[in-house]
Amino acid sequence: MSTYKYLTLCSFVVIAAISVSCSKGEKKDSKPQGGRGGAGMFVDAIIVKEEPIQRTLQVPASILPNEQVELKAESSGKLIEMNLTEGSYVKKGELLARINDSELRALLQKKQYDEKLAADDEIRKKRLIEINAISIQDYEAAQNKLDGIRAEIQQTKAQIAKAEVRAPFDGRIGLRYVSMGAYISTNTTLATLVQDNPLKIEFSVPERYSAYIKNGLEVAFTAGDSPTKYQAFIYASESAIDPNTRSLKVRAKYPNVNGKILPGSFAKVNILFQNLPTA
């Protein structure tokens, strides 16, 4: 073996011995001393960043009918016909009550007879004027008479219509306040008519939330003391903030198909506002 190869082998042996010695020393140093560990600590880090927030607003509300009216006659007289069954459902245009209009109907019949006579006279004079048998003034007089009678017929029909009370919309009859044969005036309330499908949910929101009120926004509400939650959708709001309360009046609609909720009930509305800016 040459001197060079011998020195190289000796160098490898020395380096290996030093490496083993250092490894043992590190293991000894890594042992805890005096009950204290030398290991590092684990730390949980949270990254804070600005994001939109959600907030639920609860406000008191009132439940209103979609339509409501006091049924009254447009003329005074004796009540001779009445179809006001309390609690019954009626259709728009249905006859609910009628005042004695016998004189008006007799007058209408007479006017219709006069119209027939005047129409025949107008036709006859029109034929005569075609052969120059009468003057143009005679024909125009007959034509004006016919037009006048027809106008009177329309007026009489309008008076008869005022003697009738018809349903202005589909709805349910409430309590009745008159009886058959009673004399009523234009101020007499016969009954109330209420349309309770759909219902209107009316409430107010503080001014700071007014910008987030949009048509179609879904809201949840409870009626009275019932814990049952219902869903409604906003369809309209006031055009201005109330300067006295600094709030915006809002209305939502609920399809009260089964009629479980009565108009006039107290309600609580919960509105979930999403994507609100941070304060």
Secondary structure in CASP SS format (residue, H / E / C, confidence):
PFRMAT SS
TARGET T0000
AUTHOR 0000-0000-0000
METHOD secondary structure of the structure
MODEL  1
M C 1.00
S C 1.00
T H 1.00
Y H 1.00
K H 1.00
Y H 1.00
L H 1.00
T H 1.00
L H 1.00
C H 1.00
S H 1.00
F H 1.00
V H 1.00
V H 1.00
I H 1.00
A H 1.00
A H 1.00
I H 1.00
S H 1.00
V H 1.00
S H 1.00
C H 1.00
S H 1.00
K H 1.00
G H 1.00
E H 1.00
K H 1.00
K H 1.00
D H 1.00
S C 1.00
K C 1.00
P C 1.00
Q E 1.00
G C 1.00
G C 1.00
R E 1.00
G C 1.00
G C 1.00
A C 1.00
G C 1.00
M C 1.00
F C 1.00
V C 1.00
D C 1.00
A C 1.00
I C 1.00
I C 1.00
V C 1.00
K C 1.00
E C 1.00
E C 1.00
P C 1.00
I E 1.00
Q E 1.00
R E 1.00
T E 1.00
L E 1.00
Q E 1.00
V E 1.00
P E 1.00
A E 1.00
S E 1.00
I E 1.00
L E 1.00
P E 1.00
N E 1.00
E E 1.00
Q E 1.00
V E 1.00
E E 1.00
L E 1.00
K C 1.00
A C 1.00
E C 1.00
S C 1.00
S C 1.00
G E 1.00
K E 1.00
L E 1.00
I E 1.00
E E 1.00
M E 1.00
N C 1.00
L C 1.00
T C 1.00
E C 1.00
G C 1.00
S C 1.00
Y E 1.00
V E 1.00
K C 1.00
K C 1.00
G C 1.00
E C 1.00
L E 1.00
L E 1.00
A E 1.00
R E 1.00
I E 1.00
N C 1.00
D C 1.00
S H 1.00
E H 1.00
L H 1.00
R H 1.00
A H 1.00
L H 1.00
L H 1.00
Q H 1.00
K H 1.00
K H 1.00
Q H 1.00
Y H 1.00
D H 1.00
E H 1.00
K H 1.00
L H 1.00
A H 1.00
A H 1.00
D H 1.00
D H 1.00
E H 1.00
I H 1.00
R H 1.00
K H 1.00
K H 1.00
R H 1.00
L H 1.00
I H 1.00
E H 1.00
I C 1.00
N C 1.00
A C 1.00
I C 1.00
S C 1.00
I H 1.00
Q H 1.00
D H 1.00
Y H 1.00
E H 1.00
A H 1.00
A H 1.00
Q H 1.00
N H 1.00
K H 1.00
L H 1.00
D H 1.00
G H 1.00
I H 1.00
R H 1.00
A H 1.00
E H 1.00
I H 1.00
Q H 1.00
Q H 1.00
T H 1.00
K H 1.00
A H 1.00
Q H 1.00
I H 1.00
A H 1.00
K H 1.00
A C 1.00
E E 1.00
V E 1.00
R E 1.00
A C 1.00
P C 1.00
F C 1.00
D C 1.00
G E 1.00
R E 1.00
I E 1.00
G E 1.00
L E 1.00
R E 1.00
Y C 1.00
V C 1.00
S C 1.00
M C 1.00
G C 1.00
A C 1.00
Y E 1.00
I E 1.00
S C 1.00
T C 1.00
N C 1.00
T C 1.00
T C 1.00
L C 1.00
A E 1.00
T E 1.00
L E 1.00
V E 1.00
Q E 1.00
D E 1.00
N E 1.00
P E 1.00
L E 1.00
K E 1.00
I E 1.00
E E 1.00
F E 1.00
S E 1.00
V E 1.00
P E 1.00
E H 1.00
R H 1.00
Y H 1.00
S H 1.00
A H 1.00
Y H 1.00
I C 1.00
K C 1.00
N C 1.00
G C 1.00
L C 1.00
E E 1.00
V E 1.00
A E 1.00
F E 1.00
T E 1.00
A E 1.00
G C 1.00
D C 1.00
S C 1.00
P C 1.00
T C 1.00
K C 1.00
Y E 1.00
Q E 1.00
A E 1.00
F E 1.00
I E 1.00
Y E 1.00
A E 1.00
S E 1.00
E C 1.00
S C 1.00
A C 1.00
I C 1.00
D E 1.00
P C 1.00
N C 1.00
T C 1.00
R C 1.00
S E 1.00
L E 1.00
K E 1.00
V E 1.00
R E 1.00
A E 1.00
K E 1.00
Y E 1.00
P C 1.00
N C 1.00
V C 1.00
N C 1.00
G C 1.00
K C 1.00
I C 1.00
L C 1.00
P C 1.00
G C 1.00
S C 1.00
F E 1.00
A E 1.00
K E 1.00
V E 1.00
N E 1.00
I E 1.00
L E 1.00
F E 1.00
Q E 1.00
N E 1.00
L E 1.00
P C 1.00
T C 1.00
A C 1.00
END
